[in-house]
């Protein structure tokens, strides 16, 4: 544990901002990922331990990827997935891993002004007017920031929360997002002895449904290359996790620097973008592609988005519009793509 000093820490400031309320709602972004879950869980534990007031950990949508679902099953964080939010004046809301005014969380959609924001994404307008803001873009994960709060306050996270935070940091630093600040390294060192490595390994090797492999085969067949940009559209997919995982896989291909993968899940079109470390900003590319069509968010090299209620099939007009927008955002002039897997190889392998 760090040495106690007389100077006020960021966690002290957060607790001061929340101490005047009777209840707290910790709000994660939609379809919460490990970073949102672990950081929200850590804030909830901090509030319960230091303020002793009721706190709820809230999100919307679903737990998407197989590893994330397995993490929730094994570690049992106290998350509630709800469709709407109604908070009274005595309840403070804390946004974790999401920001003021973004549409990918219950707070904005419910018209609620948060008391606090804790995040590691880029700064957003208006947050400086809130009672507490801690946005550290140099941090690898929001979970690192909230773990630092626990460390500052001498709160033991316990084995399960420690494991969740370590897994969150791992997921946030995969691919090209590999930067660790001194705080991240200190948190990882602190939590390593507290977490369960067996559970970490089990989460990372979560079981996959058999339909996943059919989706993966179709995704490889439906991937087209445009110079150093790749595009993969799936008419339908059995699980939402395939979208991000195919993007993760394709950006590892030599010569590919930018990837957009999309699939219809239910009636919504889900999208993931990945870029190489020294390539374009994934969040900005996806924002340009979805402008006026849907919402998105993410990091410099990993981003996700959604176009709601597009129907059960990938319409030709939507396909063409997204392809044109993606290539324009990537500044690629070539409009005819080359298959990642040549057609003759696909046909030969069917015999």
C-alpha positions in Angstrom: 0.0 0.0 0.0 1.2 3.6 -0.7 2.3 5.7 2.2 -0.4 8.1 3.5 0.3 11.8 3.1 -1.5 15.0 4.1 -2.3 16.0 0.5 -5.7 15.2 -0.8 -5.8 12.4 -3.5 -8.1 12.1 -6.4 -10.0 9.4 -4.6 -10.5 11.8 -1.6 -11.9 14.3 -4.0 -14.3 11.7 -5.5 -15.5 10.6 -2.1 -16.0 14.3 -1.0 -18.1 14.9 -4.1 -20.3 11.8 -3.4 -20.5 12.1 0.4 -23.4 14.5 0.4 -25.7 12.0 -1.4 -27.7 9.1 0.1 -27.2 6.7 -2.9 -24.9 6.3 -5.9 -25.5 4.9 -9.3 -22.3 3.9 -11.1 -23.1 3.9 -14.8 -21.1 1.9 -17.4 -21.4 2.2 -21.2 -23.8 0.0 -23.2 -22.7 -3.6 -23.7 -20.1 -3.2 -21.0 -16.7 -4.6 -21.7 -14.2 -5.8 -19.0 -12.8 -2.3 -18.5 -16.2 -0.8 -17.9 -17.2 -3.7 -15.6 -14.0 -3.7 -13.6 -13.8 0.1 -13.2 -17.4 0.4 -12.2 -17.1 -2.5 -9.8 -14.0 -0.9 -8.2 -15.8 2.5 -7.8 -18.7 0.7 -6.2 -16.5 -1.1 -3.7 -14.7 2.1 -2.9 -18.1 3.9 -2.2 -19.4 1.0 -0.1 -16.2 0.7 2.0 -15.5 4.4 2.6 -19.0 6.0 2.5 -21.2 3.1 3.6 -24.0 4.2 1.3 -26.0 2.0 -1.2 -24.5 1.9 -4.7 -25.7 0.2 -7.9 -23.6 -0.8 -10.9 -25.7 -0.2 -14.0 -25.4 -0.7 -17.7 -27.6 -1.4 -20.7 -27.6 -3.9 -23.5 -25.8 -7.2 -23.1 -22.5 -8.8 -22.2 -21.3 -9.6 -25.7 -18.0 -11.5 -26.1 -17.6 -15.0 -24.9 -14.7 -14.1 -22.7 -16.7 -11.2 -21.1 -19.6 -13.5 -20.4 -17.3 -16.1 -18.9 -15.7 -13.4 -16.7 -19.1 -12.3 -15.4 -20.0 -16.0 -14.7 -16.8 -16.7 -12.9 -16.3 -13.5 -10.9 -19.9 -12.4 -10.4 -19.6 -8.6 -10.4 -22.8 -7.0 -9.1 -23.9 -5.5 -12.4 -27.4 -4.7 -13.4 -28.4 -4.4 -17.1 -31.5 -2.3 -17.4 -33.3 -0.6 -20.2 -34.1 2.8 -18.5 -32.9 4.9 -15.6 -34.8 7.0 -13.2 -32.7 8.6 -10.4 -34.0 10.9 -7.7 -32.2 14.0 -6.4 -30.6 12.1 -3.6 -28.8 9.7 -5.9 -25.5 10.7 -7.4 -24.4 9.2 -10.8 -20.8 8.3 -11.7 -19.9 7.6 -15.3 -17.1 5.1 -15.7 -15.4 4.4 -19.0 -17.8 6.7 -20.8 -18.2 10.5 -20.9 -20.7 13.3 -20.7 -23.0 13.7 -23.7 -22.0 10.5 -25.5 -25.0 8.5 -26.5 -23.7 5.0 -25.6 -24.9 5.0 -22.0 -28.0 5.3 -19.9 -27.0 8.6 -18.3 -27.2 10.7 -21.5 -30.3 8.9 -22.8 -32.0 9.5 -19.5 -31.1 13.2 -19.4 -29.1 12.8 -16.1 -26.2 15.1 -15.3 -23.5 13.1 -13.5 -21.7 14.2 -10.4 -18.5 12.5 -11.5 -16.8 11.1 -14.6 -13.9 8.6 -14.5 -12.5 7.7 -17.9 -9.4 7.2 -20.0 -10.8 8.2 -23.4 -10.3 11.6 -25.0 -11.7 14.7 -23.3 -15.2 15.9 -24.1 -16.8 19.3 -23.9 -18.6 20.3 -20.7 -17.1 17.8 -18.3 -15.0 20.5 -16.6 -18.2 21.9 -15.1 -18.9 18.8 -13.1 -18.1 18.4 -9.4 -15.5 15.7 -10.1 -13.7 14.7 -13.4 -10.8 12.4 -13.7 -9.9 11.7 -17.3 -6.4 10.3 -17.9 -5.8 9.6 -21.5 -2.4 8.3 -20.7 -3.8 5.4 -18.7 -4.1 2.0 -20.4 -7.5 1.4 -18.8 -10.1 3.2 -16.7 -9.8 0.2 -14.4 -6.2 1.3 -13.6 -7.5 4.6 -12.4 -10.2 3.1 -10.2 -7.7 0.5 -8.8 -5.5 3.4 -7.9 -8.4 4.9 -5.9 -8.6 1.6 -3.9 -4.9 1.6 -3.4 -4.9 5.2 -2.2 -7.7 4.5 0.3 -6.2 1.2 1.6 -9.2 -0.8 0.4 -8.5 -4.5 -0.4 -10.2 -5.3 -3.7 -10.4 -9.0 -2.9 -9.4 -11.8 -5.3 -12.3 -11.6 -7.8 -12.2 -7.8 -8.3 -8.4 -7.9 -8.5 -8.7 -10.6 -11.2 -11.3 -8.5 -13.1 -9.1 -5.4 -13.1 -6.1 -7.3 -14.3 -8.1 -8.9 -17.1 -9.5 -5.4 -18.0 -6.0 -4.0 -18.4 -5.0 -7.0 -20.5 -8.0 -6.5 -22.9 -7.3 -2.7 -23.2 -3.7 -3.2 -24.1 -4.2 -5.9 -26.8 -3.3 -5.2 -30.4 -1.9 -1.8 -31.0 -3.1 -0.4 -27.6 0.0 -1.4 -25.8 1.0 1.7 -23.8 1.3 1.4 -20.1 1.7 4.5 -17.9 3.7 4.3 -14.6 0.3 4.1 -12.8 -0.8 1.1 -14.9 2.5 -0.7 -14.1 2.2 0.0 -10.4 -1.4 -1.2 -10.3 -0.5 -4.4 -12.2 2.3 -5.1 -9.7 0.0 -4.5 -6.8 -2.8 -6.7 -8.1 -0.7 -9.6 -9.3 -0.4 -11.1 -5.9 -4.1 -10.6 -5.2 -5.6 -12.0 -8.4 -6.1 -15.6 -9.3 -4.0 -16.6 -12.3 -6.1 -19.7 -12.8 -9.3 -17.7 -13.2 -7.5 -15.3 -15.6 -6.5 -18.2 -17.8 -10.0 -19.7 -17.7 -11.5 -16.3 -18.8 -9.1 -15.9 -21.7 -10.0 -19.4 -22.9 -13.7 -19.1 -22.7 -15.8 -21.8 -24.5 -17.2 -20.8 -27.9 -20.5 -21.9 -29.4 -20.2 -24.1 -32.5 -21.9 -21.4 -34.6 -19.0 -19.1 -34.0 -16.8 -21.1 -36.3 -19.3 -20.9 -39.1 -19.4 -17.2 -38.7 -15.6 -17.1 -38.8 -15.4 -19.0 -42.1 -18.0 -16.8 -43.7 -16.1 -13.7 -42.5 -12.9 -14.8 -44.2 -14.8 -15.4 -47.4 -16.5 -12.0 -47.1 -13.4 -9.9 -46.5 -12.2 -7.6 -49.3 -8.9 -5.6 -49.5 -8.6 -2.1 -50.8 -4.9 -1.3 -50.8 -4.0 -1.4 -47.0 -7.7 -1.2 -45.9 -9.9 -4.2 -45.3 -13.7 -4.5 -45.3 -15.8 -7.4 -44.0 -19.6 -7.4 -44.2 -21.6 -10.3 -42.8 -25.3 -10.5 -43.6 -25.9 -12.1 -40.2 -23.9 -13.5 -37.4 -25.0 -15.8 -34.5 -23.1 -13.8 -31.9 -21.9 -10.2 -31.6 -18.4 -11.2 -30.5 -17.4 -12.2 -34.0 -17.4 -8.6 -35.2 -14.6 -7.4 -32.9 -12.7 -10.7 -33.0 -12.6 -10.8 -36.8 -11.4 -7.1 -36.8 -8.7 -8.1 -34.3 -7.6 -11.0 -36.5 -7.6 -9.1 -39.8 -5.5 -6.2 -38.6 -2.7 -8.7 -37.8 -2.5 -9.6 -41.5 0.7 -8.3 -43.1 -0.1 -5.3 -45.3 -3.4 -4.5 -43.7 -3.4 -1.3 -41.6 -7.1 -0.5 -41.3 -10.0 -2.8 -40.9 -13.8 -2.4 -40.7 -15.9 -5.4 -39.8 -19.7 -5.3 -39.6 -22.5 -7.8 -39.1 -26.2 -7.7 -38.4 -27.1 -9.1 -35.0 -30.9 -9.2 -34.5 -32.0 -6.0 -36.3 -28.9 -3.9 -35.4 -25.7 -3.5 -37.5 -22.7 -3.7 -35.2 -19.3 -2.5 -36.4 -15.7 -2.7 -35.3 -12.7 -0.8 -36.6 -9.0 -1.6 -35.9 -5.9 0.2 -37.1 -2.2 -0.4 -36.8 -0.3 1.6 -34.2 1.3 4.1 -36.6 -1.9 4.3 -38.8 -5.1 6.3 -38.6 -7.3 6.9 -35.6 -9.9 4.1 -35.4 -12.5 6.1 -33.6 -12.3 9.0 -36.1 -12.5 6.7 -39.0 -15.6 5.0 -37.7 -17.1 8.4 -36.7 -16.7 9.6 -40.3 -18.1 6.3 -41.7 -21.2 6.4 -39.4 -21.9 10.2 -39.4 -25.7 10.6 -39.4 -26.3 6.8 -39.5 -25.4 5.6 -36.0 -23.3 6.0 -32.9 -19.7 5.0 -32.1 -16.8 5.4 -29.7 -13.4 3.9 -28.9 -9.7 4.4 -28.8 -7.0 5.4 -31.2 -6.7 1.9 -32.6 -9.9 0.1 -31.5 -13.4 1.4 -32.0 -17.0 0.1 -32.1 -20.3 1.3 -33.3 -23.9 0.5 -34.0 -26.6 1.4 -36.6 -29.9 0.5 -35.0 -32.9 -1.1 -36.6 -31.5 -1.8 -40.0 -33.6 -5.0 -40.4 -32.7 -8.7 -40.6 -30.7 -8.4 -43.8 -27.8 -6.3 -45.0 -29.5 -4.1 -47.6 -27.5 -3.4 -50.8 -27.9 0.4 -50.4 -26.6 0.3 -46.9 -23.7 -1.9 -48.0 -22.8 0.5 -50.8 -23.1 3.5 -48.6 -20.9 2.1 -45.8 -18.3 0.9 -48.3 -18.1 4.3 -50.0 -17.9 6.1 -46.6 -15.2 3.8 -45.3 -13.0 4.1 -48.4 -13.5 7.9 -48.3 -12.5 8.0 -44.7 -9.4 5.9 -45.5 -8.6 8.1 -48.5 -8.6 5.0 -50.7 -9.6 5.7 -54.3 -9.9 2.1 -55.5 -13.5 1.1 -55.5 -13.1 -2.6 -56.5 -11.8 -4.8 -53.8 -9.6 -8.0 -53.9 -10.8 -11.0 -51.9 -8.7 -11.9 -48.9 -9.3 -15.6 -49.9 -9.5 -16.0 -53.7 -12.8 -17.2 -55.0 -11.3 -20.3 -56.7 -9.8 -21.4 -53.3 -13.2 -21.0 -51.7 -14.9 -23.1 -54.5 -12.1 -25.8 -54.4 -12.4 -26.2 -50.7 -16.2 -26.8 -51.0 -15.6 -29.9 -53.0 
